[in-house]
Structures are given as C-alpha cells and as structure tokens.
C-alpha cells in the first residue's frame, strides 16, 4: 500500500510506503521537508488495535473521538516514532502500553513456544521434573550436608562435646574447626552449582535443573539463590507464620506444573534434563 503526497514547496507528487506514515521525508526535487500524513484506517487501528491474545479489541483509556483530536500524536517511549496518543500499542515496534496486556503477551508467548515444541527442532525443551526426582533431590541435599559436617561432629563428640571445648580438648577443638570447614565447603559447592548450572547438589545428581519460567532457560543466580533460597528461607523463619508458609510451600508442588510456592515467588520451575 502506498500513500500519495505532494510537496508544499514544489508541488511534486510522491508515492511513499505506508510504513512512512507519520514520518518526515526529504523531497527529491527541491529538498523540502514533507510530513507524511497518517491514513484514517491506520489511526483507527492504532487507537483501537486488535487484541492478538484474545481475538478482541484492546481497550485503552479514553475512546478516540471522530473529530480532529484523533490525530494528536506522541512519541513512542520504546522506539521514539510518532504514534496516536490513544494507541494501545506502537505500530512501529509493537510495544504494548497496557501493563496487564503486556504480561498476558509474555505468558502467551511462553505457552505458545512450548506448544510449538515439535515444530522447532533447533530448540531443546525439557519436561517438568516429576515429584519423585524432586523429593530425591531434597533428600540428597540433606545427605550431602551430613557428609560434609559429620566428620567434624564425630571428632567434636569424641573430644567431649561442649564440655570438651570448655576444657580445651584438642580433639573437640579440631572437631569444631572441621565442622566449620565442612560447612564452608558445602556452601562453596552449593553456590558453584547454582551459579554455573542452576542446580543444587541434589538436583545435580538427579539430573534436574531450575529454569526461568518466562524464558525457558536455566535460571539466574538471583532467582536460584536470592529468591528461591534466601528470601524463601527468611519467610520460613518468621515465628508463627513461617511454619504455615513452609507447609503451603510444599503443598503447592502438587499443582499441574509442580511449582512450589518458592517457584512462584522466584519465577522458576524445575525440569528433567536427563
């Protein structure tokens, strides 16, 4: 589709593509600046754009009137192109201005990408980890803690425990130091796996991995540790509220997507990569 315009300076007739509507072009004859008008159908489409997510119309604040006010324009905050003020989305870059519709767009794109799995051979998508593997991963994490800490506890108890420490028992002191070193080593290994592989120790051995719910890629350290681990742990440690939260957190895993409450909090889910 082309738009017919005329130069005000030299009256030369020009045909430009409809993509240039609302922009300024230079006249090839006299060098004057020509502002390309926006056709009425484009203005109406911008102001009440078809909703690609539900097949309806995107509602925006204030309907566009039939008078000249519908030609009032503003720059798109995303790309800077001039668009109708009442536009629901930018016709140049596709930016959606309604926050709810923008979130719906992300969710539908993610769902669509999973539905098209069989049509995209270049993208590897993994199934959601089953409950059995997730339970075994938690148990393995607990076992790893025992392995790292148990030698130190054994020495500490052999040296008399707390009483041995009070009496300056070398064996008890060595046991305490070994506990501290074991705990530090456990934290280092755990953090390394979270940063490099988005896995805990248990998830590593069970071949399951934490994925970002929006991007379907391994989750970032912020999500795997700060949100899933630290923030979730702080909430669980609140007196009275914490135990209830922890119980609800676990029960959420029985949902359709097997996402615990901390998964919803961090925007993650767990996949089987075996």
N, C-alpha and C positions, 0 to 999 in steps of 0.2 A: 504494500500500500504506500502511495506517495502523497505528499502534501504540496499543493501548488501555492507559491508565494510570489510576491512582487517586491522588488527593491524600491523603497521610497525615494531614493536619490536618482536612479537612472531608469526606473520603471522596467528593468529587465525581469522577465518571468523565469522563475526557477522551480524545479521539482526536487524535493528532498524526501528522504525516507522518513517514515513516521517515527522512527527512533529518535529523530532530531527535534521532535515536538517539545516546545518549552525552552529550547536552547537558542543561542545566538550563533549565526554563521556570517562569514565574510562574503560579500558579493564579488564574484569573479570578474565582473565588468568594471565596477567603479571602486571597489574596495570598501564600500559602505557596510555597516553592520545591519543585518536583518534578523529580527526576532521571529522565530518560527512559532506561529500560533498553535494552540492545542485544540484538536477537533473535539466537538461536544461529546462524542462517544467515548473518547479517551478520558475526558474529565469525569464523566459519569462513572466510568469503570474504576477510576482511581478513588472516587468518593464513596462508592458502594461496591467494593470489589467482591467477586465471587469467592466464597469460603472454600478452599480446596480440601478442607478436612472433613466437612460435614455436608457438602453439596448445597449449602445455603448461602446466605449473604452475611458478610462481616458487618456487624453493626458498629458505628463509630459515634462519638459524641456529637450530637447535632446533625440533623439531616441537611443535605446540600439543597439549598433553595434553587428555584428555577430562574432567579434573577442573576445579575452580573456578579453577585457575591461568590458564585461557584468558581470563578476564575481567580480568586485570591490564592496566591501561591506562597510557598515557604520552602527553604532548602531542606532536603532530607538529612537528618542527623547522622546517617550512616555513610552516604556517598556524596552529599552536597548538591545533588541535582535538584532543580526546582520542581516541586510537586504541588498538587492541590492541598490546601490546608486541611480539608476534611478527609484526606485519603486514609484508608485503612492500612495500606501498605505502599511501599515505593515501587513504581512500575519499572524503575531502572535497576535497582539492586535486589528487590524482593523483600526488603526489610519490613517486618510486621511491627506495628506500633502498639497493638493491644497486648499487654503482658500475658493475659490468660491464653490468648490465641497463640502467642509465641511459644509458651510452654507446651501447649497442645500440639503445635507443629513439631517440636523436638520429640515428644513422646510418640507421635505417629510415624515420624521418620525412623525412629529406632525400631518400632514394631514392624514397619514395612521392610526394613533391612533384614530382619530376622525371617520374615515370611518369604523373602526372595532368596533364601539361602541356596536352594537347589539351582537357581539361575546364575549364581555368581561363583564360579569355580576358583577364582583367584583369592577369595576371602575365606579364611578358616574360621568357622563359628563352632563353639563348643557347647555341649548340652549342660544344663544346670546340674550341679553335683547333687547326688542323692543323699538322703538323710543318713544312711549307713556310713558313707565315707566321711561326712562331716562329723559324725559322732566319734568315729575312729581317729579323726584328726585332733579333736579336742582331747581324747584320751592319750594320744601320742604326745601332745604338748605337755600334759601333766607328767607323763613318764620321762620326758626329756628334762623336766625340772628336777625330778628325783635323781636322775643320772648325774646331773651337774652338781647337785647340792649334797647328795647322800654321803659321799666320802668325807666331806668336812664335818657333817653331823656325826658320823661314826667316830671320828677322832675326838670330836668335842665331848661326846658321851664317854668315850674311853678315858678321857682325862678328868672325868668327874663332873662334867656339865658346867652349869653356872657356878657351882661351888668350886670346881677346879679352876675356873677363871679367877675367882676371888682369891684363891690361894696361889695364883701364879703358876699353875701347872703348865709345863711346856707343851704337853700333848693337847691340852684344852685350847691353849693359845694357837697352836698350829691348826687345830680343827676349825677355830673361828676364822682364821685367815684363809683356810681352804674353802670355807663356805662363801666368804666374800669374793674370792677369785672365781669360784664356780658360778656364783650369781652373775658376776660381771661378764664372764664368758658366755653365759646363757643369753644375756641381754644383747651382746655384740652379735652373736649368731642369729638371733631372732631379728634384730634390726637389719642386718645384712640381707636376709632373705626377703624381708618386707620391702626394702628399697630396690633390690635387684630383681626380684621375682614375684613380688606381691603375694608372698606366701609366708605362713608361719612354719615352724619346724614340722608340726603335724601335717599341715597341708602339703608340704614338700614331699613327705613320704607317702601320702595318699594320692598324689598327683591331682590335686585340686588347687584352684587359684582364684584370688579375689579379682573380679573385673569391675570396671566402671559401668554403672547401669545405663548411662547416657551414650557412651562412646563404644561400648563392647570391646574395650581394650583393657590390658592389665591396669588396675587402679594405682593411683599415685600414692606416695608415702603419706601425704596429708590425709588421704581417705583411709588407707590401711592402718595407720598407726594413730594419728591425732584424733580422727573422728571415731573409727571403729574401736580403737583401743583406749586412748586416754580419756576422751570425753565420755565414752560409754562407761568406763571404769569409775569416773568421778560421779556420774549419775547413780551408778550402782552402789556407791559408797555413802550416799546420803542416808542418815538414820531414818528408819520407818519407811520412807519412800523407796529407798534403794532395793530392798528385798522384793518388793512388789514389782518394781521396774524390771529386775533381773528375771523374775518368773514370766512376766509378759514378754520380755525379750526372747526367751527360749520358745514360748508357745507360738510366736509368730512364724517359726520355721515350718510349721505345718500348713502354711498357706500354699497357694498354687505355685508360686515362684520360689518357695523355700527360702524366703528372705527374713532373717531375724529383724528385730526392731533396730538393732545397731546397723544392719544393712540399709534399712530405710533412712536412718539418720545420716549415714555416710554416703548414700547414693551408690551402693555397691551390690553385687550378688556374687555367688561362688559357682564356678564352672568346673567341669571334669575335663582335664587335659590329657588323660591317659590314652 
